[in-house]
Amino acid sequence: MRTKSVAIFFLLFAFAAFAQTDRGTITGTITDPASAVIPNAQVQARSVETGSVYNAASSSTGNYSLTQLPAGTFGGRGTEIPPIQRNLAFRNLTRANMVHLASGQQMAKFLGVTPLTEAQILEGNQGAVLTGLSDEQRAAVLANTPLWFYILREAEFNNGLLGGVGGRIVAEVFHRAMEGSRTSIVRDPSWRPTLGPDRKTFRMTDLLLFAFEGKADLLNPLGD
């Protein structure tokens, strides 16, 4: 039986309906992209007013029930979402913390990539400025740099291109997708690319141009 850990913040979509008491319930069903139910998924609701967190787990049929919730708003309609929670960076960092993603340093070590130095992480290269952080916060960032932020910092020192960690992650995603496909080119050892300028060269640009019927102006309408 599959077991997945799924943490769900009801900051945007969940709505708690309360009766005449001061307690209420949130119920639902956890499913994967194929609409199969996910048992033993961890569900979490956070009170907008107090920040209190309430947890539950889905049943063998994927159903969950968060009961005895105090009166208040759990991200339902009419909720005034703080501006910081609308910020993409904040949401990416929050999601990473929710699912316990590895830090940038951990991924660099795992992949055998030379990690960024502390100076590179703190100072960057014309990217996000961390001068507003406290000493304690800076130490935390240096000790365990969030993966999303780490990948952006890598790109700052690589002329805007993905670095060792970010590039490897993207490549692994494509590679695993090809491995999982029944009609993938990796299942045909004799396959050779034919879209490049010669038989020995095949670039992502060639693939994108093929998708856009060889029309560079469609691929890059701004011309920059």
C-alpha positions in Angstrom: 0.0 0.0 0.0 1.4 3.4 -0.9 2.0 5.9 1.8 2.4 9.5 0.9 2.9 12.4 3.2 0.9 15.4 1.9 0.8 18.6 3.9 -2.0 20.9 2.8 -2.3 24.5 3.9 -5.8 25.8 3.7 -4.6 29.4 3.4 -6.2 29.9 0.0 -8.9 27.4 -0.7 -10.4 25.6 2.3 -13.5 26.8 3.9 -14.8 25.9 7.3 -18.5 26.0 7.9 -19.6 26.3 11.6 -23.0 25.5 13.1 -24.4 27.1 16.2 -21.4 26.0 18.3 -17.9 27.5 18.4 -16.4 24.4 16.9 -16.4 23.2 13.3 -15.1 20.5 10.9 -13.2 20.5 7.6 -13.5 17.3 5.6 -12.3 16.2 2.2 -10.5 13.5 0.1 -6.9 13.3 -0.9 -6.2 12.1 -4.4 -3.1 12.0 -6.7 -3.1 13.4 -10.3 -4.6 10.2 -11.6 -7.5 10.6 -9.1 -6.4 7.6 -7.1 -7.0 8.0 -3.3 -4.0 8.5 -1.1 -4.2 6.8 2.3 -2.2 8.0 5.4 -1.7 11.4 3.9 -0.9 14.1 6.5 -3.3 17.0 6.3 -2.8 20.3 8.0 -5.0 23.4 8.4 -3.8 26.7 9.7 -5.9 29.3 11.4 -5.5 32.7 9.7 -6.3 34.6 12.9 -4.1 32.8 15.4 -1.7 30.8 13.3 -2.6 27.6 15.2 -2.1 24.4 13.3 -4.4 21.4 13.3 -3.4 18.0 11.9 -5.2 14.9 10.7 -4.4 11.9 8.4 -6.4 10.5 5.6 -8.1 7.1 5.9 -7.6 4.0 3.7 -10.1 5.6 1.4 -8.3 8.9 1.2 -10.9 10.7 3.4 -9.9 13.1 6.1 -11.7 15.0 8.8 -10.3 17.9 10.9 -12.7 18.2 13.8 -13.2 20.4 16.8 -11.8 23.4 15.0 -12.4 26.7 16.8 -14.6 29.4 15.2 -12.6 31.4 12.7 -11.3 31.5 9.2 -9.1 28.8 7.7 -8.3 30.6 4.4 -11.9 30.5 3.1 -13.8 33.1 1.1 -13.7 36.6 2.6 -10.2 36.0 4.0 -7.8 38.9 3.9 -4.6 37.2 2.9 -1.5 39.1 4.2 0.6 40.5 1.3 3.6 38.3 2.2 1.5 35.2 1.6 0.8 36.3 -2.0 4.5 36.6 -2.6 5.9 33.8 -4.9 9.2 33.6 -3.1 7.4 33.2 0.3 5.1 30.5 -1.1 8.0 28.6 -2.7 10.0 28.7 0.6 6.9 27.7 2.6 6.2 24.7 0.4 9.8 23.6 0.6 9.6 23.7 4.4 6.3 21.8 4.3 7.6 18.8 2.3 11.0 18.9 4.0 13.1 19.5 0.8 16.8 19.0 1.1 18.8 22.2 1.5 21.0 23.5 -1.3 24.1 22.3 0.5 22.7 18.8 1.0 21.9 18.5 -2.7 25.3 19.7 -3.7 26.9 17.1 -1.5 24.6 14.4 -2.7 25.3 15.2 -6.3 29.1 15.7 -5.8 28.9 19.4 -6.9 31.2 22.0 -5.5 28.9 24.0 -3.1 28.5 27.8 -3.1 30.7 29.6 -0.6 29.1 31.5 2.3 30.0 34.8 0.7 28.3 33.8 -2.5 25.1 32.8 -0.7 25.0 35.9 1.4 26.1 38.5 -1.1 25.0 36.9 -4.4 25.6 38.5 -7.7 23.0 41.2 -8.5 20.3 39.1 -7.0 18.3 39.1 -3.8 19.7 41.2 -1.0 19.9 39.6 2.5 21.1 42.7 4.4 17.7 42.9 6.1 18.1 39.6 7.9 19.2 39.4 11.5 22.4 37.6 12.4 20.5 34.6 13.5 18.5 34.4 10.3 21.7 34.8 8.2 23.3 31.9 10.1 20.2 29.8 9.4 20.4 30.6 5.7 24.1 29.7 5.6 23.6 26.5 7.5 20.7 25.2 5.4 20.1 27.3 2.3 16.6 26.7 0.9 16.9 24.7 -2.3 14.9 27.1 -4.4 17.0 30.1 -3.2 20.2 28.1 -3.6 19.4 27.3 -7.3 18.8 31.0 -8.0 22.1 31.9 -6.4 23.9 29.4 -8.5 22.5 30.9 -11.6 23.6 34.4 -10.5 27.2 33.1 -10.7 26.7 31.2 -13.9 25.6 34.0 -16.3 22.0 33.4 -15.6 22.2 29.7 -16.4 21.3 26.8 -14.1 24.3 25.6 -12.1 25.4 22.2 -10.9 22.5 21.6 -8.6 19.7 23.3 -10.5 20.8 21.9 -13.9 21.1 18.3 -12.5 17.6 18.5 -11.0 16.1 19.6 -14.3 18.0 17.0 -16.3 17.0 14.3 -13.9 13.3 15.3 -14.3 13.5 15.0 -18.1 15.5 11.8 -18.0 13.1 10.1 -15.6 10.2 11.2 -17.7 11.9 9.7 -20.8 12.7 6.5 -18.9 9.1 6.1 -17.8 7.6 6.6 -21.3 6.7 3.5 -23.3 7.7 5.3 -26.5 10.8 7.0 -25.2 13.9 7.4 -27.3 16.0 5.7 -24.6 14.1 2.5 -25.4 15.6 2.6 -28.9 19.4 2.3 -28.7 19.7 2.9 -32.5 18.0 6.3 -32.3 20.1 9.3 -33.2 19.0 13.0 -33.2 18.3 14.5 -36.6 17.2 18.0 -35.8 20.6 19.6 -35.2 22.9 21.3 -37.7 24.9 18.0 -38.1 24.7 14.4 -37.0 26.9 15.0 -34.0 25.1 18.1 -32.6 21.8 18.3 -30.9 20.8 21.3 -28.7 17.7 22.3 -26.8 17.4 25.2 -29.2 17.0 22.7 -32.1 14.2 20.9 -30.2 12.4 24.2 -29.5 12.8 25.4 -33.1 11.2 22.1 -34.2 8.3 22.7 -31.9 7.8 26.2 -33.3 8.0 25.0 -36.9 11.5 26.4 -37.4 10.3 29.9 -36.9 12.7 31.7 -34.6 10.4 34.8 -34.4 7.7 32.6 -32.8 10.2 31.2 -30.3 11.5 34.6 -29.3 8.8 37.2 -30.2 10.6 40.0 -28.3 13.8 39.5 -30.3 16.0 39.8 -27.2 
